[in-house]
Amino acid sequence: MEHLQKTAIAGIGFHVPDRIVKNSDLEQWMDTSDEWIIERSGIKERRWIANEGGASSLAIQAAKNAMEDAKVTPDEIDLVICATITSDYFFPGISAQVQEALGLGLVGAFDIKAACSAFVYALSVGDQFIKSGQSKNILVIGAEVQSTALDISTRGRNVSVLFGDGAGAAILKRSLDDSEILSTHLHSEGRFLKELWLEAPASKYKSRITKKMLDEGRQYPIMNGREVFRNAVRRFPQVIHEAMDANHLTIDDITQIIPHQANLRISQSVAKRMGVSMDKVFSNIHKYGNTTAASIPIALTEARNEGKFKRGDHIILAAFGAGFRWASAAIKW
Ligand SMILES: CC(C)(COP(=O)(O)OP(=O)(O)OC[C@H]1O[C@@H](n2cnc3c(N)ncnc32)[C@H](O)[C@@H]1OP(=O)(O)O)[C@@H](O)C(=O)NCCC(=O)NCCS
């Protein structure tokens, strides 16, 4: 095999809607409380889009911010990868909308549907395209609008209080120095499909969705919170260790772990199992809730902007979510 290129993350950025929905705002729609939500999840508020917009509208703005950060122009981008489970429409995915709106060339554009792990999956795919020499400047985006799919009645409260809208993006380039995506690690275990899923509309059913299904609430995300929690606290440390072991790094070599923002209690449990304090495990879930595929690039950008890591530091991205799927990336920034 020819000598492979190395991939660097040349720029990052994010965008969230202006509308802030506080825990106390949720009390008007469902039987819940600020105390319950903070105690169980660490979430104080989240962003929900005000009216229409869709995930593409957030993705486009996040992409602009990342392109500015990386100092790349639209004509330099040669591939678009969007991680989302909430595309504006059932098909064809948002990546082509992003390509059009940003005035990119007629470049390749595709979506990845891997829920909360999707940004790390997308990063891994983009890394392979750079390493092989097929692409030079890749736009990778995680974008979600969950709010328009939530059951905000008491029936759906265990799910709807957790999720928020947002988008984050990264520009991948061939590395010309020491900075590098060192490795990525992807996993799935499909037997847990129904522990966190949104069933319909579904190609499995002839009419995809019926009045009866709507009445039963099968168009809303359903979650077995305890099963998700039990698996997440096991898989996060495993996949973080996998990333460290693959690069002969110890936890002392890692400046910051950027986990998917699922739940503060999950992150605290991960920190404990890794034997580190929460100073090493980035958290911004109090502001945004769980933004699915967007949470890691949003957290990565805020952590960088807050000086939690700097050039030359080792960081680890780690994700867990529906599928179940989990993933990590070791990065020399
Ligand atoms: C969802 C989660 C916070 C629920 O916490 P829990 O301690 O497991 O709570 P339970 O689901 O057992 O519910 C406890 C009680 O609170 C109630 N409850 C659920 N949601 C509530 C809400 N938003 N407000 C108030 N009460 C609520 C339940 O109905 C239940 O009441 P009951 O005892 O009268 O039946 C927790 O399971 C969790 O964090 N799971 C992981 C979720 C996650 O991270 N998902 C995304 C992964 S990518």
The ligand as an SDF file (V2000), in Angstrom:
LIG
                    3D

 48 50  0  0  0  0  0  0  0  0999 V2000
  -34.1990    8.8020   31.4840 C   0  0  0  0  0  0  0  0  0  0  0  0
  -33.6550    8.7530   32.9030 C   0  0  0  0  0  0  0  0  0  0  0  0
  -33.2080   10.1420   33.3050 C   0  0  0  0  0  0  0  0  0  0  0  0
  -34.7650    8.2840   33.8290 C   0  0  0  0  0  0  0  0  0  0  0  0
  -34.2630    8.1470   35.1140 O   0  0  0  0  0  0  0  0  0  0  0  0
  -34.6320    6.8550   35.9790 P   0  0  0  0  0  0  0  0  0  0  0  0
  -34.0530    7.0530   37.3140 O   0  0  0  0  0  0  0  0  0  0  0  0
  -34.2380    5.6700   35.2080 O   0  0  0  0  0  0  0  0  0  0  0  0
  -36.1800    7.0310   36.0830 O   0  0  0  0  0  0  0  0  0  0  0  0
  -37.3360    6.0330   35.6610 P   0  0  0  0  0  0  0  0  0  0  0  0
  -37.4360    5.9590   34.1900 O   0  0  0  0  0  0  0  0  0  0  0  0
  -37.1880    4.7590   36.4300 O   0  0  0  0  0  0  0  0  0  0  0  0
  -38.5560    6.8390   36.2110 O   0  0  0  0  0  0  0  0  0  0  0  0
  -38.6810    7.1550   37.5970 C   0  0  0  0  0  0  0  0  0  0  0  0
  -40.0030    7.8800   37.7640 C   0  0  0  0  0  0  0  0  0  0  0  0
  -39.8950    9.2010   37.2120 O   0  0  0  0  0  0  0  0  0  0  0  0
  -40.9570    9.4150   36.2800 C   0  0  0  0  0  0  0  0  0  0  0  0
  -40.5110   10.3120   35.2210 N   0  0  0  0  0  0  0  0  0  0  0  0
  -39.9880    9.9900   34.0170 C   0  0  0  0  0  0  0  0  0  0  0  0
  -39.7040   11.1060   33.3260 N   0  0  0  0  0  0  0  0  0  0  0  0
  -40.0330   12.1380   34.1150 C   0  0  0  0  0  0  0  0  0  0  0  0
  -39.9730   13.5350   33.9480 C   0  0  0  0  0  0  0  0  0  0  0  0
  -39.4900   14.1090   32.8420 N   0  0  0  0  0  0  0  0  0  0  0  0
  -40.3850   14.3260   34.9580 N   0  0  0  0  0  0  0  0  0  0  0  0
  -40.8710   13.7820   36.0910 C   0  0  0  0  0  0  0  0  0  0  0  0
  -40.9730   12.4480   36.3060 N   0  0  0  0  0  0  0  0  0  0  0  0
  -40.5460   11.6520   35.3180 C   0  0  0  0  0  0  0  0  0  0  0  0
  -41.3010    8.0540   35.7860 C   0  0  0  0  0  0  0  0  0  0  0  0
  -42.6260    8.0240   35.2820 O   0  0  0  0  0  0  0  0  0  0  0  0
  -41.1460    7.2080   37.0280 C   0  0  0  0  0  0  0  0  0  0  0  0
  -42.2900    7.3570   37.8170 O   0  0  0  0  0  0  0  0  0  0  0  0
  -42.8910    6.1160   38.6510 P   0  0  0  0  0  0  0  0  0  0  0  0
  -41.8000    5.7260   39.6040 O   0  0  0  0  0  0  0  0  0  0  0  0
  -44.0710    6.7180   39.3210 O   0  0  0  0  0  0  0  0  0  0  0  0
  -43.1900    5.0680   37.6470 O   0  0  0  0  0  0  0  0  0  0  0  0
  -32.4750    7.7600   33.0140 C   0  0  0  0  0  0  0  0  0  0  0  0
  -32.9240    6.4500   32.8550 O   0  0  0  0  0  0  0  0  0  0  0  0
  -31.4020    8.0370   32.0210 C   0  0  0  0  0  0  0  0  0  0  0  0
  -30.7250    9.0210   32.0950 O   0  0  0  0  0  0  0  0  0  0  0  0
  -31.1810    7.1400   31.0420 N   0  0  0  0  0  0  0  0  0  0  0  0
  -30.2690    7.3510   29.9690 C   0  0  0  0  0  0  0  0  0  0  0  0
  -30.9510    8.2220   28.9600 C   0  0  0  0  0  0  0  0  0  0  0  0
  -30.0400    8.7120   27.8810 C   0  0  0  0  0  0  0  0  0  0  0  0
  -28.9680    9.1500   28.1340 O   0  0  0  0  0  0  0  0  0  0  0  0
  -30.5230    8.6320   26.6570 N   0  0  0  0  0  0  0  0  0  0  0  0
  -29.8600    9.0930   25.5240 C   0  0  0  0  0  0  0  0  0  0  0  0
  -28.7780    8.1760   25.1440 C   0  0  0  0  0  0  0  0  0  0  0  0
  -27.9700    8.7010   23.7090 S   0  0  0  0  0  0  0  0  0  0  0  0
  1  2  1  0
  2  3  1  0
  2  4  1  0
  2 36  1  0
  4  5  1  0
  5  6  1  0
  6  7  2  0
  6  8  1  0
  6  9  1  0
  9 10  1  0
 10 11  2  0
 10 12  1  0
 10 13  1  0
 13 14  1  0
 14 15  1  0
 15 16  1  0
 15 30  1  0
 16 17  1  0
 17 18  1  0
 17 28  1  0
 18 19  1  0
 18 27  1  0
 19 20  2  0
 20 21  1  0
 21 22  1  0
 21 27  2  0
 22 23  1  0
 22 24  2  0
 24 25  1  0
 25 26  2  0
 26 27  1  0
 28 29  1  0
 28 30  1  0
 30 31  1  0
 31 32  1  0
 32 33  2  0
 32 34  1  0
 32 35  1  0
 36 37  1  0
 36 38  1  0
 38 39  2  0
 38 40  1  0
 40 41  1  0
 41 42  1  0
 42 43  1  0
 43 44  2  0
 43 45  1  0
 45 46  1  0
 46 47  1  0
 47 48  1  0
M  END
$$$$
